[in-house]
């Protein structure tokens, strides 16, 4: 089994993948795995060019960038704006793409000439970018509240939250001094990513990508085979998620027609309710308590699979381009500590929080008080940074609301982040206590039993805090809390 | 500044935070400390503390790349560039 899962590390396979026949096979398999997903024929064609001229892949990706940028912004644009006619699309999309490109280029220039920037910007590059973004969003709210949709909405609410974290990575490489010797294309690659992505920059920024970049044919072949593995896992996890949803919830949505034709659909169904429905009930006593617990665990598994699915396709595409970066989700359900789960569940989001919130606080404040220092840094990342990221991400929905309305919408998630931060903090303290301790020579309970107990503890923690995080438009803080207490047979009488 | 002395001091420190089953002398200077299993990812915080206290490195001004602390060679390079001792 291990041989099969590590097939991409097989020396013979890596050697074969460097031959013309091997490259063709890699490309054909990649195309077969990418095209049925959301990746376009355009990306697959550019990937073909990368396979033919791997040493020119920087230039090829640069050519692909403007075309893919249009695709990239199509999602937020469709979500944000209702077009009265086709002409408005041109007047809305192109200014947004051009302005986004200008912002990115300005950031790259600033990073490459970091020493000429004002002292205050040099000291706080990330804060400066975010102040600029917040001013733009608040300015938009003041100037355009109630006005018809315009290019400004696409640019400010659709584009800036996407660009700002990537621009932060550009500025970080300026601060570290690595941007000075870099090319503009090195930064455009991840600022306008042809490999896709969400507001979270998968693959982080220049410094990390540079370290992971394949520099010889063997490394490129290894990276591409690792990419194919992730694309395969992407489809496998989609199938597993469908199966779990079908068996537990009776949700056969998206199953092939034959499943219904032969009576398979609906024949096996445990009748477990959706957690998103349970958390909306003000008196969640109706389902049996065992069903409620089962629903909680299934929700955690489905959420983990969903994150893995999103990450695998993006990281798989990035690896095909020759950047052998860490995968976004790596067996989180086998984690034995809370901090380990957080690290493995959504790696690039955690990295964003750690690089832009944790380390700045950790290196600046409470340096004489180690525990307080860790506590402040963890809260800055897992709680405040987490809330801020989501406020910015959802600014296209929230900009027209009052502060009270924003609070009522985001209150449950804020509570979730507080619980997460406490969990991460105590997990870090517990782990640092254990560090350096010798293992016990003799244990009455076998190690595997300890391991299962630790994994179960992690599942319990994350499934419980997920109650305040799961997307459910009709649920509020009180109904979610009522559901939590009902799990222990307590009716809080809400 | 003495690179050999800095290296000895660093190794002595890593010995106090390493996982018990991984001896410090089992890894090369360019091996990843975390990926080799010598330390866990959180031990990086203790390395920061060590560098601040023992070598007077201030991470606030120029920021830092956590990956600079990924190997013995990386840490020694950082000490050489930024130590105030």
Contacts between the chains, C-beta under 8 A, distances in Angstrom:
chain1	res1	chain2	res2	distance
A	123	B	61	7.4
A	172	B	63	6.7
A	172	B	65	7.9
A	175	B	62	6.6
A	175	B	63	4.5
A	176	B	62	7.3
A	176	B	63	6.1
A	176	B	64	7.4
A	176	B	65	5.3
A	177	B	62	7.7
A	178	B	65	7.9
A	207	B	65	5.6
A	207	B	67	7.0
A	208	B	67	7.0
A	211	B	67	6.6
A	339	B	42	6.6
A	343	B	41	6.6
A	354	B	66	7.7
A	355	B	66	7.5
A	359	B	59	7.8
A	359	B	63	7.9
A	359	B	64	7.3
A	359	B	66	7.0
A	362	B	45	6.8
A	362	B	48	7.2
A	363	B	48	7.0
A	363	B	59	3.9
A	363	B	60	5.3
A	363	B	63	8.0
A	363	B	64	7.2
A	364	B	60	5.1
A	367	B	52	6.9
A	370	B	49	6.8
A	374	B	45	6.8
A	428	B	42	5.7
A	431	B	40	6.6
A	431	B	42	5.7
A	432	B	42	6.4
A	432	B	45	8.0
A	432	B	46	7.3
A	435	B	17	5.5
A	435	B	19	7.7
A	435	B	39	7.9
A	435	B	40	7.2
A	435	B	42	8.0
A	435	B	43	6.4
A	435	B	46	7.8
A	436	B	16	5.9
A	436	B	17	5.9
A	436	B	18	7.1
A	436	B	20	7.3
A	437	B	20	7.0
A	438	B	20	5.0
A	439	B	20	5.6
A	439	B	21	7.0
